[in-house]
Amino acid sequence: MEIVSVADLKIGMFIAEPDCSWSEFSFAFQGFVISTPAQIEIFQRKCRFVSIDRTRSLNEHYAAPKPGWDRPLKSAPFQNLTTKNEPKPGGGLPHVAFTQEVQQSRRRRFRDFLHSQKDDEHIRALARELAHIEPRYDELSEALQQAFDAFAEDKEVDIGAVRDGLRDIAGSLQRNADAVMWLLRLRQRDQYSFDHAMDVAVSMIMLGTHIGWREHQLLELGLAGLMQDIGKTQLPIELLTKKAGLSAEERQLVRSHVASSLEILYSQAQIPAEVIEIVSRHHERWDGSGYPRGLKFEQIGMAAEIAGMADSFCAMLKDKPYRSALGHQEALEELHDLRGRKFNPVLMEQFVQCVGLYPIGTLVELSGGEVGVVIQQNRVQRSKPRVVLMLDADKQPVRMYRIIDLREAAHAKLRIAKALPHNAYGLSANDYYLG
């Protein structure tokens, strides 16, 4: 960490800690990269010095971590609660911090690899769609970040930019869903609220598309997915990071985030009433055990049921204070076991069909010990996707990209032993999707 005067703050610096309490600020996150002059002005009004983290800063403000350096746990209520330097079960690779230039270079190299697969039309189609949707995905990410900042500062939110981004995502999901799912894994920010919101929104649009919804309905789903947990910014960090079980009073406080979300969204003239209704009901459950109103069955509404299902599933794939992230297959099985109780059994079956056994971007371990990431599903033989190898049988990084098609006779002895959490063996998006 480095302590600097607020007079010396620059866009691109990562603020780790101010010299006063975070409660003095209304930012959505505690610990983030400065992106606007307005944020600098707020720090200059509230405090005199801040601690900046060069390893998480951008461009000229970035500095690589020193050997042996250990990153402390982040303290923001919505940020991921484990760090990429934290050892994972079974050992793994140390995390390497990447500059934007390195990330862009590796993305280009990976896209070049995709384009080089001349005999594989599916891979080439994926590459074309990635080239089209990637800048639009980045625009949505920026619009969402600006919306979160505006919410935190109690300002009017530009929902139009978010809607435009969601419309692009919905179109891409209909053309080639694999491209958007791949980008979700590429662009993880290690901010729980942001990553979770994007995951949930895309999952909701994908399921809506699967069951035949179009245009306006899909945009409402996506917008609700992005906004449904905004009220958690009002909860104490200690509560959201607590590892032990919650008391009855604490559970009630956590549940209050729905009311907080509604209060925030009601203040925004551009948020449609249908979206607010979805947000108000996304914690209701099929058997009436949900909150805040204890609605059941058709009282909930299909859009809100989709929201609750996607929210629960995506949360299972993330590290939490009280449990480690689940692999895709394990999370899907756990969610599926709740059909007929917590979730509409008919809609649940559609969700399982929609997301698939091993969707693109799923990290898997093969029977020979190799680790790879699914790059193409097999709709007929769902247990035999195509996999890009990332680690060899000794869990060492491979030197060159290599695609294994588990349907081919040459790989008849190989099978997927298990789906892995996204950060297994110390891997991260920068490590195994780009490198």
DAPERA-V164512 format. One record per residue. N is the residue number from 1. RES is the residue in one letter. OMEGA is omega in whole degrees, -180 to 180 (none if undefined). D_CENTER is the distance of its C-alpha to the mean C-alpha in whole Angstrom. Layout:
n = <N & N>
res = <RES & RES>
omega = <OMEGA & OMEGA>
d_center = <D_CENTER & D_CENTER>
This chain:
n = <1 & 2 & 3 & 4 & 5 & 6 & 7 & 8 & 9 & 10 & 11 & 12 & 13 & 14 & 15 & 16 & 17 & 18 & 19 & 20 & 21 & 22 & 23 & 24 & 25 & 26 & 27 & 28 & 29 & 30 & 31 & 32 & 33 & 34 & 35 & 36 & 37 & 38 & 39 & 40 & 41 & 42 & 43 & 44 & 45 & 46 & 47 & 48 & 49 & 50 & 51 & 52 & 53 & 54 & 55 & 56 & 57 & 58 & 59 & 60 & 61 & 62 & 63 & 64 & 65 & 66 & 67 & 68 & 69 & 70 & 71 & 72 & 73 & 74 & 75 & 76 & 77 & 78 & 79 & 80 & 81 & 82 & 83 & 84 & 85 & 86 & 87 & 88 & 89 & 90 & 91 & 92 & 93 & 94 & 95 & 96 & 97 & 98 & 99 & 100 & 101 & 102 & 103 & 104 & 105 & 106 & 107 & 108 & 109 & 110 & 111 & 112 & 113 & 114 & 115 & 116 & 117 & 118 & 119 & 120 & 121 & 122 & 123 & 124 & 125 & 126 & 127 & 128 & 129 & 130 & 131 & 132 & 133 & 134 & 135 & 136 & 137 & 138 & 139 & 140 & 141 & 142 & 143 & 144 & 145 & 146 & 147 & 148 & 149 & 150 & 151 & 152 & 153 & 154 & 155 & 156 & 157 & 158 & 159 & 160 & 161 & 162 & 163 & 164 & 165 & 166 & 167 & 168 & 169 & 170 & 171 & 172 & 173 & 174 & 175 & 176 & 177 & 178 & 179 & 180 & 181 & 182 & 183 & 184 & 185 & 186 & 187 & 188 & 189 & 190 & 191 & 192 & 193 & 194 & 195 & 196 & 197 & 198 & 199 & 200 & 201 & 202 & 203 & 204 & 205 & 206 & 207 & 208 & 209 & 210 & 211 & 212 & 213 & 214 & 215 & 216 & 217 & 218 & 219 & 220 & 221 & 222 & 223 & 224 & 225 & 226 & 227 & 228 & 229 & 230 & 231 & 232 & 233 & 234 & 235 & 236 & 237 & 238 & 239 & 240 & 241 & 242 & 243 & 244 & 245 & 246 & 247 & 248 & 249 & 250 & 251 & 252 & 253 & 254 & 255 & 256 & 257 & 258 & 259 & 260 & 261 & 262 & 263 & 264 & 265 & 266 & 267 & 268 & 269 & 270 & 271 & 272 & 273 & 274 & 275 & 276 & 277 & 278 & 279 & 280 & 281 & 282 & 283 & 284 & 285 & 286 & 287 & 288 & 289 & 290 & 291 & 292 & 293 & 294 & 295 & 296 & 297 & 298 & 299 & 300 & 301 & 302 & 303 & 304 & 305 & 306 & 307 & 308 & 309 & 310 & 311 & 312 & 313 & 314 & 315 & 316 & 317 & 318 & 319 & 320 & 321 & 322 & 323 & 324 & 325 & 326 & 327 & 328 & 329 & 330 & 331 & 332 & 333 & 334 & 335 & 336 & 337 & 338 & 339 & 340 & 341 & 342 & 343 & 344 & 345 & 346 & 347 & 348 & 349 & 350 & 351 & 352 & 353 & 354 & 355 & 356 & 357 & 358 & 359 & 360 & 361 & 362 & 363 & 364 & 365 & 366 & 367 & 368 & 369 & 370 & 371 & 372 & 373 & 374 & 375 & 376 & 377 & 378 & 379 & 380 & 381 & 382 & 383 & 384 & 385 & 386 & 387 & 388 & 389 & 390 & 391 & 392 & 393 & 394 & 395 & 396 & 397 & 398 & 399 & 400 & 401 & 402 & 403 & 404 & 405 & 406 & 407 & 408 & 409 & 410 & 411 & 412 & 413 & 414 & 415 & 416 & 417 & 418 & 419 & 420 & 421 & 422 & 423 & 424 & 425 & 426 & 427 & 428 & 429 & 430 & 431 & 432 & 433 & 434 & 435>
res = <M & E & I & V & S & V & A & D & L & K & I & G & M & F & I & A & E & P & D & C & S & W & S & E & F & S & F & A & F & Q & G & F & V & I & S & T & P & A & Q & I & E & I & F & Q & R & K & C & R & F & V & S & I & D & R & T & R & S & L & N & E & H & Y & A & A & P & K & P & G & W & D & R & P & L & K & S & A & P & F & Q & N & L & T & T & K & N & E & P & K & P & G & G & G & L & P & H & V & A & F & T & Q & E & V & Q & Q & S & R & R & R & R & F & R & D & F & L & H & S & Q & K & D & D & E & H & I & R & A & L & A & R & E & L & A & H & I & E & P & R & Y & D & E & L & S & E & A & L & Q & Q & A & F & D & A & F & A & E & D & K & E & V & D & I & G & A & V & R & D & G & L & R & D & I & A & G & S & L & Q & R & N & A & D & A & V & M & W & L & L & R & L & R & Q & R & D & Q & Y & S & F & D & H & A & M & D & V & A & V & S & M & I & M & L & G & T & H & I & G & W & R & E & H & Q & L & L & E & L & G & L & A & G & L & M & Q & D & I & G & K & T & Q & L & P & I & E & L & L & T & K & K & A & G & L & S & A & E & E & R & Q & L & V & R & S & H & V & A & S & S & L & E & I & L & Y & S & Q & A & Q & I & P & A & E & V & I & E & I & V & S & R & H & H & E & R & W & D & G & S & G & Y & P & R & G & L & K & F & E & Q & I & G & M & A & A & E & I & A & G & M & A & D & S & F & C & A & M & L & K & D & K & P & Y & R & S & A & L & G & H & Q & E & A & L & E & E & L & H & D & L & R & G & R & K & F & N & P & V & L & M & E & Q & F & V & Q & C & V & G & L & Y & P & I & G & T & L & V & E & L & S & G & G & E & V & G & V & V & I & Q & Q & N & R & V & Q & R & S & K & P & R & V & V & L & M & L & D & A & D & K & Q & P & V & R & M & Y & R & I & I & D & L & R & E & A & A & H & A & K & L & R & I & A & K & A & L & P & H & N & A & Y & G & L & S & A & N & D & Y & Y & L & G>
omega = <179 & 179 & 179 & 175 & 179 & 177 & -177 & -179 & 180 & 173 & -177 & 178 & 177 & 178 & 179 & -175 & 173 & 179 & 173 & -177 & 175 & -180 & 177 & -176 & 178 & 178 & 178 & -177 & 172 & -174 & -177 & 178 & 176 & -177 & -178 & 175 & -179 & 179 & 177 & -180 & 179 & 178 & -179 & 177 & -170 & -174 & -178 & -178 & 174 & 172 & 177 & 180 & -177 & -177 & 178 & 176 & -174 & 173 & -174 & -180 & -178 & 172 & -179 & 178 & 178 & 178 & 179 & -178 & 179 & -180 & 178 & 176 & 175 & -175 & -176 & -177 & -177 & -179 & 179 & -170 & 171 & -179 & -179 & 175 & -176 & -179 & 179 & 178 & 179 & 180 & 178 & -174 & 173 & 179 & 176 & 178 & -176 & 171 & 178 & -179 & 179 & 179 & -179 & 179 & -179 & 177 & 178 & -180 & -180 & 178 & 177 & 178 & 180 & -179 & -178 & -179 & -170 & -176 & -176 & -176 & 179 & -179 & 178 & 177 & 176 & -180 & 179 & -179 & 177 & -180 & -179 & -169 & -175 & 179 & 179 & 175 & 179 & 178 & 177 & 178 & 180 & 179 & 179 & 178 & 178 & 177 & 178 & 179 & -180 & 176 & -177 & -178 & 177 & 179 & 177 & -177 & 177 & -178 & -179 & 180 & 178 & 179 & 180 & 179 & 178 & 178 & 176 & -179 & 180 & 179 & 179 & 179 & 178 & 180 & -176 & -175 & -177 & -177 & -180 & 179 & 177 & 180 & 177 & -180 & -180 & -166 & 175 & -176 & -174 & 171 & -169 & -176 & -177 & -179 & -179 & 180 & 179 & 179 & -177 & -179 & -180 & 179 & 180 & 178 & -179 & 178 & 177 & 177 & -178 & -178 & 171 & 178 & -177 & 170 & -172 & -180 & -180 & 179 & 177 & 178 & -178 & -179 & 177 & 179 & 180 & -170 & -165 & -180 & -177 & -180 & 179 & 176 & -178 & -177 & 178 & 179 & -178 & -180 & -177 & -179 & -177 & -179 & -179 & 178 & -179 & 174 & 179 & 180 & 180 & 177 & 179 & 179 & 177 & -179 & -179 & -179 & 177 & 178 & 179 & 178 & -179 & 179 & 179 & -176 & 178 & -179 & -178 & -175 & -174 & -179 & -179 & 180 & -179 & 178 & 179 & 178 & 178 & 180 & -177 & -173 & -172 & 174 & 172 & -177 & -172 & -177 & 178 & -177 & -178 & -179 & 11 & -171 & -180 & 178 & 179 & 177 & -174 & 178 & -175 & -176 & -173 & -179 & 179 & 176 & 176 & -180 & -179 & 180 & -180 & 179 & -179 & -177 & -178 & 178 & 179 & -177 & -178 & 172 & 176 & 179 & -173 & 178 & 177 & 179 & 176 & 171 & -176 & -177 & -180 & 179 & -180 & 178 & 180 & 179 & -178 & 179 & -179 & -180 & -179 & 176 & -180 & -172 & 177 & -175 & 180 & 179 & 179 & 179 & 177 & 180 & 180 & 178 & -176 & -175 & 177 & -178 & 180 & -179 & 179 & -178 & 180 & 176 & -176 & 173 & -179 & -178 & 178 & 179 & 180 & 178 & 180 & -180 & -178 & 179 & 177 & 176 & 173 & -175 & -179 & 176 & -171 & -179 & -176 & 177 & 172 & -171 & 171 & -178 & 179 & 177 & 177 & -176 & 177 & 179 & 175 & -179 & 175 & -175 & -176 & 173 & 178 & -179 & 176 & 176 & -175 & 177 & -175 & -179 & -179 & -179 & -175 & -178 & -179 & 174 & 175 & 178 & 179 & 171 & -175 & 170 & -173 & -176 & -179 & 180 & 177 & -180 & 174 & -180 & 180 & -178 & -167 & 173 & -174 & -167 & none>
d_center = <27 & 29 & 31 & 31 & 33 & 31 & 34 & 32 & 29 & 27 & 24 & 22 & 23 & 20 & 22 & 21 & 24 & 27 & 30 & 30 & 28 & 24 & 26 & 28 & 25 & 23 & 20 & 16 & 15 & 18 & 18 & 16 & 18 & 21 & 20 & 23 & 27 & 26 & 24 & 27 & 30 & 28 & 28 & 31 & 33 & 31 & 32 & 34 & 32 & 28 & 27 & 25 & 23 & 24 & 21 & 18 & 20 & 20 & 23 & 27 & 26 & 24 & 25 & 25 & 25 & 28 & 29 & 28 & 26 & 24 & 21 & 21 & 18 & 17 & 18 & 16 & 15 & 11 & 11 & 10 & 13 & 14 & 15 & 15 & 19 & 19 & 21 & 19 & 22 & 24 & 24 & 22 & 22 & 21 & 19 & 20 & 19 & 19 & 20 & 19 & 22 & 21 & 18 & 20 & 22 & 20 & 19 & 22 & 23 & 21 & 22 & 25 & 25 & 24 & 26 & 29 & 29 & 32 & 32 & 29 & 28 & 25 & 24 & 25 & 24 & 21 & 22 & 23 & 20 & 18 & 20 & 21 & 17 & 16 & 17 & 17 & 13 & 14 & 16 & 13 & 11 & 14 & 16 & 13 & 13 & 17 & 17 & 15 & 18 & 20 & 20 & 20 & 23 & 25 & 25 & 25 & 22 & 22 & 20 & 22 & 20 & 17 & 19 & 20 & 16 & 15 & 19 & 18 & 15 & 17 & 20 & 18 & 16 & 20 & 21 & 19 & 16 & 16 & 15 & 12 & 10 & 11 & 10 & 6 & 7 & 10 & 8 & 6 & 8 & 8 & 8 & 7 & 8 & 7 & 3 & 4 & 7 & 5 & 5 & 8 & 10 & 10 & 11 & 13 & 15 & 15 & 17 & 19 & 20 & 21 & 23 & 25 & 23 & 23 & 23 & 24 & 22 & 19 & 18 & 19 & 16 & 14 & 15 & 15 & 12 & 11 & 14 & 14 & 13 & 15 & 18 & 16 & 17 & 21 & 20 & 22 & 20 & 22 & 21 & 17 & 18 & 21 & 21 & 24 & 25 & 25 & 28 & 29 & 29 & 26 & 24 & 26 & 25 & 21 & 22 & 23 & 20 & 20 & 23 & 22 & 19 & 22 & 25 & 22 & 22 & 25 & 26 & 25 & 27 & 25 & 23 & 24 & 26 & 24 & 20 & 22 & 23 & 20 & 18 & 22 & 22 & 18 & 19 & 23 & 23 & 26 & 28 & 28 & 27 & 24 & 24 & 25 & 28 & 28 & 28 & 29 & 29 & 29 & 29 & 25 & 25 & 23 & 20 & 20 & 20 & 17 & 15 & 16 & 15 & 12 & 11 & 13 & 12 & 8 & 9 & 11 & 9 & 8 & 11 & 13 & 17 & 19 & 17 & 15 & 12 & 14 & 14 & 13 & 17 & 18 & 15 & 17 & 20 & 19 & 18 & 21 & 24 & 23 & 24 & 27 & 27 & 23 & 22 & 24 & 26 & 26 & 23 & 21 & 23 & 22 & 18 & 19 & 21 & 18 & 15 & 18 & 19 & 17 & 15 & 14 & 12 & 13 & 15 & 18 & 22 & 25 & 28 & 30 & 27 & 25 & 21 & 20 & 17 & 17 & 18 & 20 & 20 & 24 & 25 & 28 & 28 & 24 & 25 & 25 & 23 & 23 & 21 & 21 & 23 & 21 & 23 & 27 & 28 & 29 & 25 & 26 & 24 & 26 & 28 & 27 & 25 & 26 & 25 & 26 & 27 & 28 & 30 & 33 & 36 & 35 & 32 & 34 & 34 & 30 & 28 & 24 & 25 & 21 & 18 & 16 & 13 & 11 & 13 & 16 & 19 & 18 & 16 & 13 & 11 & 14 & 16 & 16 & 15 & 17 & 20>
